[in-house]
């Protein structure tokens, strides 16, 4: 091989390269050694077969063939079990995802509803995270579990695409939501608005004097609440805002806010409040809240609130505590339904934010104890806590109500 010399001089080392000729010689020598060894191995291990060896070899081959057949059967069985497991897994995925809740072959299914319910293949194929290959419709698949809900949804979606929306029962949306058939699909039809409705007054005049609406008028507007207390359970808004501490209250959420009176009072104090409200008795309460210059959102307390974590300085709730899981989830007056609601409320309140439980009617001792037990789990600081009686119907009958201001702790 080429010589290698290491010369120390001027602080450097130098290698002499092997010549090309010596490299070729070395390769030839290596290949000849390998070839010789292979021939020797063959010569020492080879022996010509005898007749008896031939018979033994045949029986061995037959025995090996039987073994291979058994192995092949086992492999085939394993493959079939794997395929069956994959089929069951796909079926479970379809059931969990809601693919099979709707019968698309139903004869009276409106074309628009069929369009929404039909699954579509994902443009990039199978999703690695979820394992799904198709995109589901935007309709809540709880609708398919109830024949009455599916009948209502069929009625709701019976229209011609790109034309005017048909006249339907104003309470059909409420009925669908009460059956957990939510969220509703987007309707590809043009909303018809009556030309008789007057223009809205400018803000803030609209807060307490919205333009009269044909179906609601100004019903539900109350100028006395939270400024003129009647009972010790009635807290004043200004007193509550003083408890907010550093940062104050800039944005809030009123759950089950009715006509939006709480949001109106807060708007007078430069606090923006989102009001969840459902149309009651066919009355467009959402439209009334909007006419007052406030922000309504149609959502039930049993739903997951569509807000990011920890964004609200204050959440206000009263009777909606009873609607946490009933009837949409079929969990009326169950502690689990109340927990679902309160945990979601806790999620959207920022650290040191306030939860205002306003005159919650403790319909029974058990219900009141359930609420108190769940609140204790959150370790909120009790800034105000009043459990007392008040008269509701001016009939002399007293009922127990709870009002509380709770501050979310820093759990970091």
N, C-alpha and C positions, 0 to 999 in steps of 0.2 A: 504494500500500500504506500501511498505517497507519504513522504516524511513530513513531520510536523515539528517545527522549531519555534521556540518561544524566546524571543530576544528582548531583553530589557534595555531600553535605551530611549532617552528623551521622554520617559514616562509613558511608553506605549508598548503593546504586544502585537506580534505579527505572525500569521500562519502561512506556511507554504502549501499551495494547492497540489493535490495529486494529479498526475498527468492523465490524459484521456486514455492512453494505451493501457496503463496499469488498471484502470477501472474496468475496461472491457475484458481483460484477462481474468480478473477476479469474478466477474459475472459468469464467464464460461466455466470456470472451475466450480462454482456453486451449483450451476445447472447440471453438470456431469455427476456431481456427488449425489444430488437428489435423484437423478435417473437411475444410477447404480443401486441405490438403496431400494427403490421401488421394484426393480427386477429381482433383487435378492429376496425381498419379502414375498413376492409371488412364487418364487422357486421353492422356498421352504414351506409354504402353506398349502400348495396345490397337491392334490392326490387324485388319481383317476378313480371314478366311482365303480364299485363292484356290483354284481346283480343283487346281492342282499341289501347293499346300501341303497340301490335304486328302489327296492320295495319299501324299505324303511322311510326313504325320502318321500315316496308317494303317500304313505300313511300319515307322515308328518304334515305334508301339504294338505291332505284331506282334513286332518284335525285343525290345522291353521285356518282352513277355509270355514270350518264350522265356527271357530272362535270369532273370525272376522264377521260372520253372519250375525252372531249374537251381539257383538259390539255394534254392528250397524243398526240392529233393531233397537238397542238401548239409546244410541245417538238419535235415531229417528223419534223415539219416544220423548227424549229430552227436548228435541226441537219442537215437537207438537205441544208439549207443556209450555214452552217459552212462548209460542204463538198464541196459545189460549190465554196465558197470563197477560200478554200484550193486548189481546182483544178485550179482556175484562178491564184492564187499566184504561183503555180508550173509552169503554162504556161508562166507567166511573167518572172520567173527565167530562164526558158529555152530560151526564146527569148533574154533576156539580156545577157545570157551566150553564146549564139550562137549555141545552140543545133540544131535548126531547119533551119539554113541557108543553109545547104547542103542536097541535096536529095541523100541519099545513095542508092536509088533504081535505080539511073541513069544507063542505060545499059553500057555505055562506060567508066565508072569510073575505072581507073586502080586499080589493087589489092593493090598496095602499098599505094595509096591515100586513099582507103577504110579503110586500116588498121589504118592510122593516124586519119581519121575522126571519126572512131567508138569510142564512149565513153566507158569508163571502170569504173566499180564500185569502189568506194573508199575502201581500204582494211579494214578500221575501221568503215565503215558505214557512216552515215550522219555527215557532218562537222558542228559543232555547230556554227561556226562563219559565214560561208557563206550560210548555209542551203542546200548545194549541196550534192547529194548522188553519183554523178559520176564525173570522171575526164575527162576534155575536151581535145581535140586534141591540138597539138602545132601549128596548122595552123591558121592564122588570118582569122576570120570568115567574114571579109569584102569580101573575095574571092567569097563567095556564093551569094553576092548581084549583082554581075556583070557577065552575061553570058560569055562575052569575057574573063574576068579574070579567070573564071572557066575553059574555054577552054584552056587557056595558062597553068594553073596549071595542067590540065589533060595531056597536052603534056609534061610538065616538069617532071611529076611523072610516065610516061610510061616507065618503065624499069623492069628488072628482078632482084629481090633481090639477093644480094651477088655476082652479076656479074659486069662486067665493065659498067661504066656509058655510056649511048648512046650519040652520037654526036647530039647536039641541037643548036639552034640559040644562039650565044654568048650573044645576047642582051635580051634573054627571062627573065633573072632575073631582069634587069632594067625595062622591060615592066610590070612585075608583081608588082614591088615596086611602079611604077608610078600609078598603079590602087589600091594602098593601100592593096594589097594582100601580107602582110608581117607580121610576119616573115615567111620565107619559112620553110617547113618541112625538117627534117634531111633525107638525101638521103642514103639509104643502098646500095650503089654501089661504086665501086672502080674507083677513078679518073684516067683518062688516061693522062699522060704527055708526050710531045714529047721528044724524045731522042736527038733532034738536038739542044736543048737549051744549051748554054755554061754555065760554072760555074760562080758564082758571084765573083766579086773582093772583096778583104778584105776592111773592114771599116777602115778609112774614105775615101779611094780612090773611093769607090762605090757611094759616095754622088753625084758626078758630072760626073761620068763615069761608069754607070752601064753597065753590059753586054747587048748587043743589043738583044731585044726581037723580034721575027719574025713579030708580028702584030703591035707593037708600036714603035720599034726602041728606039730612045731617044727623041721622040717628046714631047714637053711640058716642057723640062728642060730649065730654064732661069737663068743664072748666074748673071744677072744685078739687079734683083729685090731686093729692100730694102737695097742696098749698093750704088747705083748710082741713085739718084732721078732725075726725069725729070720735074715734076710739084710740086707745093707747097703742093699738097695733098699727096705726096709720103713721108712717114715717114721712117726713118732709124731704123734698128733693134737695133743698139747700143744705139741710143737716147731713144728708148722706154724702153729698159732694165734698163737704169739709172733712169727712173721714178718709178720703182717697189718698191724702198725703202727697208726697213728692210726685210730680208728673201729672197729678190730677186725673180727670176723666175727659178723654177726647173722643172716644168711639165706644159705643155700646151695642148690645143686642137684647131686644125685648122679645121673649118667647111667648107666643099666643097673645099678641098685643091688641087684638080687637080692632077698634077704630083708630088706633095710633095715638091715644092721648098721652101715654108716657113719652113717646118719641117727640111729641109736640112740646111738652114741658121741657125736655132736654134740649130741643132745638132753640128754645128761648135763651138757653144758657150756653149756646155755641157748642153743644155736644151732638155729634151725629149718631143716631141710633137706627139700626136696621131692625125692622119689625116683621116677625113671622106672623102671618095671618092667613086664615082660610075663609073662603066665602061662606057665610052662614045663612041658611034658609033661602038660598038663591040670590042673596044680596051680594053685589060685587064689592066686598069690603076692601080688597086690594086696590080697587079703583078709587075708593074714598080716601084711603091712606095716601095714595099718590096725588090726589087732588089737593091734599093739605100741604104738599111740598115735601113729603117724607118718602122713605125708601121701604116699600113692602117686599116681602119674599114669601112665596107660597110653599110652605114646607111644614110637615107635621113633627111634633116632638119625638116621634118614634123613629125618625130618619136620622142618618148620620149628617150632622151639620156641615154644609159645604164651605167651611172656612179653614184657613190655615191655623196651625197650633199657636196659642198664646197671643192672639191679636187684639182681644177686647179688654178694655179697661174695666168694664162693668157688664154683667149679665143680669137681666131682670126677669123674674118668672113668678107666676102665681098659680092659678088653677091648672096650668099646663102640666104641672107635676103629675096630675092624675091621668094625663093622656100619654105618658111615656111609652107605654106599650100596648095601649088598648085604643081601638079594637084591631088596629092594623096587624099587630104581631100576635094576636090571640093570647095576650098575656095580661089581661085586665087585672089591675090591683095586685099584681105579683111583685115581690121585692126585686126580682131580677130585672123587670122592666124599668123600675125606678132607678136601679143601679146603672143600666145602660144609658139612661138619660143624663144622670148626674156625672157620670164619668166623661161623657162627651162635652158637657158644660165645662167641667174642670179642664178639659183639653184646650178649649178655645180661650180661656181666661189667662191673661199674662200673670207673671209672678207679682204678688202684692195687689193684684186686681181684686175687684169686689163681686161677690154674688149676693144679689138682693132677692131674698124670698119674701114676697109681698102678700100678706094676708092669705096664706095657704090654709084652706079649710081641712082640718084634721077630722075627716068624716068618722073615724073610729080610733080608739086608743091604739089598736094594732097598727093602723096606717101611720099614725103619728110617730110611734116608736120605731117603725121601719125607716122613716125618713131621718129621724135623729140618729139612729144607728149607722146609717150609710154616711151621713154628714161627718160623723166622728172619724170615719176611716180616712178622710182627706186631711185631717188635722188643721182645719181652717181656724183662724183666729176669730173669736166671736166679738165683733165690735158692738153689735146690738143684738139682743135676743129677747123677744117678748112672746110669751105664750099665754093668751088670754081669751076671754069670751067677748062676743059682741052680738048685737041684734041685727038680723039681716032683713027680714020681711016686715018689720014694724008690727009683729004679732006678739011681742013679748018673749018669744022663744030665743034663748041664747045658744050660740054655737061656738066651739073652740077653734081659734085661728092662731097660726104661727107666723110671725114676721121676724126676719133676721137679716143682719148685714154681716157677711162673712168675708174674711180676707184670705186670699190664697197664699200659702207660705212659700218660702224659697226652698225648694227641695234639691237644689244643686249640690 
